[in-house]
Amino acid sequence: PVYNFLRSACIEVFVATDENDTGGRGRGTQAIGQVGLRCVHCKHIQRNRRANQALSYPSRTTNIFESVRNYQRIHLEACEYIPS
């Protein structure tokens, strides 16, 4: 299925630190140590130049599927850094 491909080739799991981009556009704030999902193709680009849903912090493990689905629905179409 497409979700397996997205998880293995397009999305990276990371832990928020002082060095990486811990800002998000969603509800609440992201804390150091929080687990997030991000696009491997545009993670090195400044946050204001990335397409929506490049970075997400699911608040619960049950929301991981929704984050991947949103990435597929919104980010894949808009990210200019995904190779052809």
Disulfide bonds with the S-S distance in Angstrom:
none
